[in-house]
Amino acid sequence: MQAVDTVNLGGAAAPTLSMISLFLQADLIVKGVMVLLLAASFWSWAIIFDKVLKVKRLVRAADAFEESFWSGGSIEDLYDRIGSRPVDPMSATFAAAMLEWRRSAAKGLVVVGALQASLKERIEKAMNVTVGRELERAERYMSFLATVGSTAPFVGLFGTVWGIMNSFEAIAASKNTSLAVVAPGIAEALFTTALGLIAAIPAVVGYNKLTTDLGRYGNRLDNFASEFSAILSRQLEEKV
Protein backbone atom coordinates (compact mmCIF):
# COMPACT_ATOMS: atom_id res chain seq x y z
CA MET A 1 0.00 0.00 0.00
CA GLN A 2 2.80 2.38 0.85
CA ALA A 3 4.50 1.54 -2.44
CA VAL A 4 1.32 2.39 -4.37
CA ASP A 5 0.99 5.71 -2.57
CA THR A 6 4.57 6.52 -3.35
CA VAL A 7 4.08 5.81 -7.03
CA ASN A 8 0.89 7.88 -7.16
CA LEU A 9 2.50 10.84 -5.44
CA GLY A 10 5.54 10.66 -7.65
CA GLY A 11 3.41 10.67 -10.76
CA ALA A 12 1.09 13.48 -9.64
CA ALA A 13 1.08 16.42 -11.99
CA ALA A 14 2.81 19.51 -10.61
CA PRO A 15 0.67 22.62 -10.42
CA THR A 16 0.96 24.96 -13.40
CA LEU A 17 2.32 28.32 -12.28
CA SER A 18 2.43 30.33 -15.50
CA MET A 19 1.07 33.87 -15.37
CA ILE A 20 -2.01 32.99 -17.39
CA SER A 21 -2.78 29.94 -15.27
CA LEU A 22 -2.28 31.94 -12.08
CA PHE A 23 -4.82 34.46 -13.31
CA LEU A 24 -7.32 31.77 -14.35
CA GLN A 25 -6.94 29.85 -11.09
CA ALA A 26 -7.34 32.95 -8.90
CA ASP A 27 -10.65 33.70 -7.26
CA LEU A 28 -12.85 36.61 -8.33
CA ILE A 29 -11.40 39.20 -5.94
CA VAL A 30 -7.78 38.43 -6.81
CA LYS A 31 -8.67 38.51 -10.51
CA GLY A 32 -10.26 41.92 -10.02
CA VAL A 33 -7.10 43.21 -8.32
CA MET A 34 -4.93 41.86 -11.13
CA VAL A 35 -7.11 43.41 -13.84
CA LEU A 36 -7.14 46.73 -11.99
CA LEU A 37 -3.36 46.79 -11.66
CA LEU A 38 -2.81 45.81 -15.29
CA ALA A 39 -5.21 48.50 -16.49
CA ALA A 40 -3.50 51.09 -14.27
CA SER A 41 -0.10 50.03 -15.61
CA PHE A 42 -1.16 50.29 -19.27
CA TRP A 43 -2.84 53.65 -18.72
CA SER A 44 0.22 54.96 -16.86
CA TRP A 45 2.52 53.99 -19.72
CA ALA A 46 0.14 55.64 -22.20
CA ILE A 47 0.21 58.87 -20.17
CA ILE A 48 4.00 58.76 -19.81
CA PHE A 49 4.62 58.31 -23.54
CA ASP A 50 2.07 61.00 -24.41
CA LYS A 51 3.53 63.51 -21.95
CA VAL A 52 7.13 62.84 -22.96
CA LEU A 53 6.28 63.51 -26.61
CA LYS A 54 4.18 66.54 -25.68
CA VAL A 55 6.95 68.11 -23.61
CA LYS A 56 9.36 67.66 -26.52
CA ARG A 57 6.87 69.33 -28.86
CA LEU A 58 6.37 72.22 -26.43
CA VAL A 59 10.11 72.76 -26.08
CA ARG A 60 10.63 72.73 -29.86
CA ALA A 61 7.75 75.16 -30.34
CA ALA A 62 9.13 77.46 -27.64
CA ASP A 63 12.56 77.40 -29.29
CA ALA A 64 11.03 78.33 -32.65
CA PHE A 65 8.94 81.12 -31.13
CA GLU A 66 11.82 82.63 -29.16
CA GLU A 67 13.98 82.55 -32.27
CA SER A 68 11.34 84.61 -34.07
CA PHE A 69 10.71 86.86 -31.07
CA TRP A 70 14.36 87.72 -30.46
CA SER A 71 15.26 88.00 -34.14
CA GLY A 72 14.89 91.78 -34.01
CA GLY A 73 11.70 91.97 -36.02
CA SER A 74 8.61 93.91 -35.06
CA ILE A 75 6.49 92.35 -32.33
CA GLU A 76 3.45 93.83 -34.07
CA ASP A 77 4.26 91.83 -37.21
CA LEU A 78 4.87 88.74 -35.12
CA TYR A 79 1.49 89.15 -33.46
CA ASP A 80 -0.20 89.61 -36.83
CA ARG A 81 1.25 86.27 -37.91
CA ILE A 82 0.43 84.16 -34.86
CA GLY A 83 -1.93 86.23 -32.74
CA SER A 84 -5.16 84.69 -33.98
CA ARG A 85 -3.91 81.11 -33.70
CA PRO A 86 -1.18 80.59 -31.11
CA VAL A 87 0.04 77.02 -31.40
CA ASP A 88 1.91 76.67 -28.11
CA PRO A 89 1.78 78.11 -24.58
CA MET A 90 4.57 80.62 -25.14
CA SER A 91 3.00 82.12 -28.24
CA ALA A 92 -0.37 82.09 -26.43
CA THR A 93 1.21 84.08 -23.59
CA PHE A 94 2.62 86.55 -26.07
CA ALA A 95 -0.73 86.82 -27.86
CA ALA A 96 -2.61 87.46 -24.60
CA ALA A 97 -0.30 90.35 -23.72
CA MET A 98 -0.43 91.83 -27.21
CA LEU A 99 -4.22 91.61 -27.31
CA GLU A 100 -4.47 93.63 -24.10
CA TRP A 101 -1.88 96.06 -25.45
CA ARG A 102 -3.74 96.62 -28.70
CA ARG A 103 -7.08 97.06 -26.97
CA SER A 104 -5.60 99.73 -24.74
CA ALA A 105 -3.82 101.37 -27.67
CA ALA A 106 -7.09 101.51 -29.59
CA LYS A 107 -8.66 103.39 -26.67
CA GLY A 108 -5.70 105.73 -26.35
CA LEU A 109 -4.78 104.45 -22.91
CA VAL A 110 -1.19 103.72 -23.83
CA VAL A 111 -0.27 107.41 -23.95
CA VAL A 112 -2.15 108.36 -20.79
CA GLY A 113 0.47 108.34 -18.06
CA ALA A 114 -1.97 107.93 -15.18
CA LEU A 115 -3.39 104.74 -16.70
CA GLN A 116 -0.13 103.09 -17.70
CA ALA A 117 0.33 101.41 -14.32
CA SER A 118 -3.06 99.74 -14.53
CA LEU A 119 -2.35 98.75 -18.13
CA LYS A 120 0.87 97.07 -17.05
CA GLU A 121 -1.00 95.18 -14.35
CA ARG A 122 -3.64 94.03 -16.82
CA ILE A 123 -0.98 92.80 -19.24
CA GLU A 124 0.83 90.89 -16.51
CA LYS A 125 -2.43 89.41 -15.29
CA ALA A 126 -3.37 88.32 -18.82
CA MET A 127 -0.03 86.58 -19.23
CA ASN A 128 -0.19 84.94 -15.79
CA VAL A 129 -3.69 83.63 -16.45
CA THR A 130 -2.59 82.25 -19.82
CA VAL A 131 0.52 80.60 -18.36
CA GLY A 132 -1.54 79.01 -15.61
CA ARG A 133 -4.17 77.73 -18.03
CA GLU A 134 -1.62 76.31 -20.46
CA LEU A 135 0.37 74.59 -17.71
CA GLU A 136 -2.80 73.11 -16.25
CA ARG A 137 -3.58 71.70 -19.67
CA ALA A 138 -0.06 70.31 -20.05
CA GLU A 139 -0.19 68.71 -16.58
CA ARG A 140 -3.49 66.95 -17.21
CA TYR A 141 -3.53 63.32 -15.96
CA MET A 142 -0.36 63.83 -13.94
CA SER A 143 -2.39 63.28 -10.78
CA PHE A 144 -3.27 59.80 -12.09
CA LEU A 145 0.43 58.88 -12.20
CA ALA A 146 0.86 60.13 -8.63
CA THR A 147 -2.17 58.14 -7.49
CA VAL A 148 -0.98 54.93 -9.16
CA GLY A 149 2.53 55.36 -7.82
CA SER A 150 1.32 55.76 -4.25
CA THR A 151 -1.55 53.26 -4.15
CA ALA A 152 -0.63 50.41 -6.52
CA PRO A 153 1.72 48.68 -4.02
CA PHE A 154 -1.03 48.67 -1.41
CA VAL A 155 -3.58 47.35 -3.89
CA GLY A 156 -1.13 44.59 -4.76
CA LEU A 157 -0.59 43.95 -1.06
CA PHE A 158 -4.33 43.51 -0.63
CA GLY A 159 -4.29 40.87 -3.37
CA THR A 160 -1.32 39.24 -1.68
CA VAL A 161 -3.05 38.99 1.68
CA TRP A 162 -6.17 37.63 0.04
CA GLY A 163 -4.18 34.99 -1.84
CA ILE A 164 -2.41 33.86 1.32
CA MET A 165 -5.76 33.61 3.08
CA ASN A 166 -6.96 31.37 0.25
CA SER A 167 -3.87 29.19 0.73
CA PHE A 168 -4.59 28.77 4.43
CA GLU A 169 -8.21 27.91 3.63
CA ALA A 170 -7.04 25.28 1.14
CA ILE A 171 -4.72 23.78 3.76
CA ALA A 172 -7.49 23.69 6.34
CA ALA A 173 -9.98 22.15 3.90
CA SER A 174 -7.65 19.44 2.60
CA LYS A 175 -5.69 18.95 5.83
CA ASN A 176 -2.65 18.70 3.64
CA THR A 177 0.40 20.96 3.78
CA SER A 178 2.05 19.63 0.63
CA LEU A 179 3.48 22.04 -1.93
CA ALA A 180 0.77 21.12 -4.43
CA VAL A 181 -1.86 22.58 -2.08
CA VAL A 182 0.03 25.63 -0.89
CA ALA A 183 1.91 26.69 -4.04
CA PRO A 184 -0.96 28.03 -6.19
CA GLY A 185 -2.27 30.42 -3.54
CA ILE A 186 1.22 31.63 -2.61
CA ALA A 187 2.10 32.09 -6.27
CA GLU A 188 -1.08 34.12 -6.85
CA ALA A 189 -0.20 36.28 -3.88
CA LEU A 190 3.34 36.95 -5.07
CA PHE A 191 2.15 37.54 -8.62
CA THR A 192 -0.30 40.19 -7.37
CA THR A 193 2.51 41.86 -5.42
CA ALA A 194 4.64 41.91 -8.57
CA LEU A 195 1.81 43.50 -10.56
CA GLY A 196 1.50 46.21 -7.93
CA LEU A 197 5.19 47.03 -8.27
CA ILE A 198 5.04 46.84 -12.07
CA ALA A 199 2.29 49.46 -12.00
CA ALA A 200 3.82 51.66 -9.30
CA ILE A 201 7.49 51.92 -10.27
CA PRO A 202 7.04 53.34 -13.81
CA ALA A 203 4.31 55.67 -12.54
CA VAL A 204 6.59 57.11 -9.84
CA VAL A 205 9.59 57.44 -12.15
CA GLY A 206 7.48 58.95 -14.93
CA TYR A 207 5.76 61.36 -12.55
CA ASN A 208 9.06 62.62 -11.12
CA LYS A 209 10.62 62.99 -14.57
CA LEU A 210 7.62 64.74 -16.10
CA THR A 211 7.13 66.99 -13.07
CA THR A 212 10.73 68.15 -13.39
CA ASP A 213 10.43 68.75 -17.14
CA LEU A 214 7.10 70.57 -16.87
CA GLY A 215 8.41 72.63 -13.96
CA ARG A 216 11.41 73.65 -16.03
CA TYR A 217 9.12 74.55 -18.93
CA GLY A 218 6.83 76.51 -16.58
CA ASN A 219 9.83 78.52 -15.36
CA ARG A 220 10.69 79.24 -18.97
CA LEU A 221 7.20 80.61 -19.58
CA ASP A 222 7.39 82.74 -16.43
CA ASN A 223 10.76 84.14 -17.48
CA PHE A 224 9.43 85.00 -20.92
CA ALA A 225 6.39 86.70 -19.41
CA SER A 226 8.65 88.77 -17.15
CA GLU A 227 10.94 89.73 -20.01
CA PHE A 228 8.06 90.65 -22.31
CA SER A 229 6.42 92.65 -19.54
CA ALA A 230 9.67 94.59 -19.13
CA ILE A 231 9.79 95.26 -22.90
CA LEU A 232 6.24 96.62 -22.91
CA SER A 233 6.98 98.71 -19.82
CA ARG A 234 9.91 100.34 -21.59
CA GLN A 235 7.69 101.12 -24.56
CA LEU A 236 5.14 102.69 -22.22
CA GLU A 237 7.83 104.86 -20.66
CA GLU A 238 8.97 106.01 -24.10
CA LYS A 239 5.44 107.18 -24.89
CA VAL A 240 5.21 109.39 -21.80
C-alpha distance (Angstrom), angle and dihedral (degrees) to the residues before:
residue distance angle dihedral
M1 . . .
Q2 3.77 . .
A3 3.80 89.8 .
V4 3.81 90.9 53.8
D5 3.80 91.7 49.7
T6 3.76 90.3 50.0
V7 3.78 92.0 52.0
N8 3.81 92.4 47.3
L9 3.78 93.1 49.5
G10 3.76 92.2 46.8
G11 3.77 91.7 52.0
A12 3.81 95.9 44.9
A13 3.76 113.1 121.6
A14 3.80 114.1 -108.5
P15 3.79 115.4 -122.0
T16 3.80 114.9 -94.9
L17 3.80 109.9 -117.8
S18 3.80 103.3 -179.5
M19 3.79 117.1 134.2
I20 3.79 93.2 -108.3
S21 3.79 93.1 48.3
L22 3.80 91.1 47.2
F23 3.78 89.3 54.5
L24 3.81 93.5 46.5
Q25 3.80 93.3 46.7
A26 3.81 94.2 48.0
D27 3.78 120.2 99.9
L28 3.80 122.7 -109.9
I29 3.81 97.0 -90.6
V30 3.80 94.7 48.9
K31 3.80 89.8 46.6
G32 3.80 89.4 52.4
V33 3.81 90.9 51.7
M34 3.80 91.3 49.1
V35 3.81 93.2 49.0
L36 3.80 90.9 47.3
L37 3.79 92.6 51.3
L38 3.80 93.3 45.7
A39 3.80 91.5 49.7
A40 3.81 90.9 48.1
S41 3.80 90.4 49.5
F42 3.82 94.1 50.3
W43 3.80 92.4 45.9
S44 3.80 91.2 47.9
W45 3.80 91.6 52.9
A46 3.81 90.2 48.0
I47 3.81 90.7 52.6
I48 3.81 92.4 46.0
F49 3.81 94.2 51.4
D50 3.81 91.7 44.5
K51 3.81 93.4 49.4
V52 3.80 94.4 45.1
L53 3.80 90.8 53.6
K54 3.80 91.6 43.3
V55 3.80 93.5 51.9
K56 3.80 89.7 50.8
R57 3.81 90.3 51.0
L58 3.80 91.6 48.5
V59 3.79 92.2 50.3
R60 3.81 92.4 48.8
A61 3.80 91.0 48.0
A62 3.81 91.1 48.8
D63 3.81 90.5 50.4
A64 3.80 90.9 51.3
F65 3.80 92.8 47.1
E66 3.80 94.8 47.6
E67 3.79 89.9 48.9
S68 3.80 88.9 56.3
F69 3.79 93.6 41.0
W70 3.80 95.9 50.9
S71 3.80 95.0 39.0
G72 3.80 90.9 97.9
G73 3.78 96.6 -108.6
S74 3.77 125.6 131.3
I75 3.79 115.5 -75.7
E76 3.80 87.6 -147.1
D77 3.81 90.1 60.3
L78 3.78 90.5 45.4
Y79 3.79 90.5 52.6
D80 3.79 91.2 48.7
R81 3.80 88.7 55.8
I82 3.80 100.0 46.5
G83 3.79 106.5 10.9
S84 3.79 97.2 96.7
R85 3.81 94.4 46.1
P86 3.79 114.5 26.1
V87 3.79 107.9 -174.0
D88 3.80 100.4 -164.3
P89 3.82 138.5 28.6
M90 3.80 95.1 -99.4
S91 3.79 94.4 52.8
A92 3.82 88.6 43.6
T93 3.81 89.2 54.8
F94 3.78 90.4 49.7
A95 3.81 91.5 47.3
A96 3.82 92.5 50.3
A97 3.80 91.2 53.8
M98 3.79 93.8 45.1
L99 3.80 92.1 48.5
E100 3.80 90.7 55.5
W101 3.80 89.7 44.8
R102 3.79 93.6 52.2
R103 3.79 93.5 45.7
S104 3.78 90.2 53.6
A105 3.80 92.1 44.2
A106 3.80 90.1 52.4
K107 3.82 89.1 55.2
G108 3.79 92.6 46.1
L109 3.78 93.3 -115.5
V110 3.78 94.1 127.0
V111 3.81 92.9 72.6
V112 3.80 95.5 43.0
G113 3.79 104.8 97.0
A114 3.80 95.7 -158.9
L115 3.81 91.6 56.8
Q116 3.79 98.5 44.0
A117 3.80 93.6 87.7
S118 3.78 92.1 55.4
L119 3.81 90.0 45.1
K120 3.79 90.2 54.5
E121 3.80 90.3 50.4
R122 3.80 91.6 50.0
I123 3.79 91.7 50.2
E124 3.80 92.1 49.5
K125 3.78 91.1 46.9
A126 3.81 91.5 49.9
M127 3.80 90.6 52.1
N128 3.81 93.7 45.2
V129 3.79 91.8 50.3
T130 3.80 90.7 49.0
V131 3.80 93.1 47.8
G132 3.79 91.0 49.5
R133 3.80 93.0 48.2
E134 3.80 93.9 47.4
L135 3.81 93.3 47.1
E136 3.79 90.9 48.5
R137 3.78 88.5 53.6
A138 3.80 91.9 47.9
E139 3.82 91.6 48.9
R140 3.79 94.3 51.4
Y141 3.84 113.4 136.2
M142 3.79 92.0 13.7
S143 3.80 88.7 114.5
F144 3.82 88.2 60.1
L145 3.80 90.4 59.7
A146 3.80 90.4 49.5
T147 3.80 91.0 49.2
V148 3.80 93.6 49.0
G149 3.79 92.2 46.0
S150 3.79 92.9 52.7
T151 3.81 101.2 37.8
A152 3.82 107.0 31.8
P153 3.84 94.6 79.5
F154 3.80 90.2 53.0
V155 3.80 92.2 47.1
G156 3.79 88.3 51.4
L157 3.80 89.5 47.5
F158 3.79 89.3 54.5
G159 3.80 89.3 54.4
T160 3.79 89.3 47.5
V161 3.79 93.5 53.3
W162 3.78 90.9 46.5
G163 3.80 91.8 50.6
I164 3.80 92.2 50.1
M165 3.79 89.8 49.7
N166 3.80 88.4 53.6
S167 3.81 89.2 51.8
F168 3.79 91.9 53.0
E169 3.81 90.1 48.1
A170 3.81 90.1 51.7
I171 3.81 90.5 50.5
A172 3.79 91.8 49.2
A173 3.81 92.9 46.9
S174 3.80 96.2 47.6
K175 3.81 96.7 31.7
N176 3.76 86.0 -139.3
T177 3.80 126.1 120.5
S178 3.79 96.3 -171.5
L179 3.79 120.0 134.2
A180 3.80 91.3 -111.1
V181 3.81 89.6 64.4
V182 3.78 99.1 39.9
A183 3.82 102.1 36.7
P184 3.83 101.1 71.2
G185 3.80 94.8 53.1
I186 3.80 93.1 43.9
A187 3.79 91.0 47.2
E188 3.81 91.0 50.8
A189 3.78 89.5 50.5
L190 3.80 94.0 50.5
F191 3.79 91.6 43.7
T192 3.81 90.3 54.6
T193 3.81 89.9 50.0
A194 3.81 89.6 51.6
L195 3.81 91.3 50.7
G196 3.79 89.9 52.3
L197 3.80 90.7 54.0
I198 3.81 92.2 43.5
A199 3.80 88.7 56.1
A200 3.81 96.8 41.0
I201 3.80 104.3 44.6
P202 3.84 98.6 56.9
A203 3.81 90.1 42.0
V204 3.81 92.2 54.4
V205 3.81 94.3 43.8
G206 3.80 92.3 45.2
Y207 3.80 92.7 46.7
N208 3.80 93.0 51.1
K209 3.80 92.8 45.9
L210 3.80 95.0 46.3
T211 3.80 93.0 43.4
T212 3.80 89.4 54.9
D213 3.81 93.3 47.1
L214 3.80 94.3 45.7
G215 3.80 90.7 45.8
R216 3.79 90.1 52.8
Y217 3.80 90.1 48.5
G218 3.81 90.9 47.8
N219 3.81 89.9 53.6
R220 3.78 88.5 51.2
L221 3.80 90.6 54.3
D222 3.81 91.3 47.7
N223 3.80 91.1 50.2
F224 3.78 91.3 50.0
A225 3.80 91.3 48.8
S226 3.81 90.2 51.3
E227 3.80 92.7 47.9
F228 3.79 93.5 46.9
S229 3.79 90.8 47.1
A230 3.81 88.7 53.8
I231 3.82 90.6 50.2
L232 3.80 92.1 52.0
S233 3.80 90.7 45.7
R234 3.79 90.4 55.6
Q235 3.79 90.1 50.3
L236 3.80 89.8 51.1
E237 3.80 90.8 51.7
E238 3.80 90.9 50.7
K239 3.80 90.1 55.3
V240 3.81 93.7 54.7
